[in-house]
Amino acid sequence: MPSVDPSTSPSTSPAEFEGSAFDAPPDAVRPRNEERLQKILAAAGLGSRRNCERMIDEGKVTVNGKEATLGDKADAAQDVIHVNGSRLVTDTRMVYLALNKPAGVVSTMDDDKGREALADYVPNISTRVFHVGRLDLESEGLLLLMNDGGLAHKLMHPSYEVAKTYQVEIAGPVPRAMGRELKAGITLEDGPAKVDSFKVVTAYGKVALVEVVLHEGRNHIVRRMFDAVGFPVQRLIRTQIGPIRLGDLRPGRTRHLSQAEIGALFKAVGE
């Protein structure tokens, strides 16, 4: 089984949400376990307790929407804590991973046909995780895996308009009108579709690499749009979901998201 990448540097549609039951942390009807707020912040990696006390004193920390003060206590597993306006996940049971899905891997946790699936690339962790969205069999790149059902649903729901970025290899040369056409909108069999942005990254004779950004989450939407303009996709890599970038994560490897990245995901859906 592939190992977790050591790097931890910060750097759709609801139908895609496979598995309606996430393994939600069992915090319904559980006793509160309160600790000093500065201890919780320090344990989450925000610095020494003294530095965390300073942040509280400067009014940078809220607990359940209320500005915290020195001496406050909180439950790391149940309370919603923000620092400088960004959500801080302090519940150690929560898991947030980035995966670089290789081509030929199905976007399900397990496959009844015996093909390679996402579970083959997930590290040995104590909780079941689910994937956020999907990539078709031959597409590659960034998938998010987590056991946070609420956040996952919002990241995929079209009303939150979380953008996704793709690098698309097509035959060259690229017509000048292609970008305008894709941004204006293409009529597909299931309705209109358009990209938010389009740019040519590289063009070498008969091969070109373009980058598109869109909020759409329909099946095979990128491939179908390029088919519609007469340039079938030769290779497709998702490089970004909202604020999370694929970066230099190697194919088949996973890494844990940093606190800054998790906070940015919550901010992307308005939390």
Secondary structure, 3 states (H helix, E strand, C coil): CCCECCCCCCCCCHHHCCCCCCCCCCCCCCCCCEEEHHHHHHHCCCCCHHHHHHHHHCCCEEECCEECCCCCEEECCCCCEEECCEEECCCCCCCEEEEEECCCCECCCCCCCCCCEHHHHCCCCCCCCEEECCCCCCCEEEEEEECCHHHHHHHHCHHHCCCEEEEEEEECCCCCHHHHHHHHCEEECCEEECCCEEEEEEEECCEEEEEEEECCCCCCHHHHHHHHCCCCCCEEEEEEECCEECCCCCCCCEEECCHHHHHHHHHHCCC
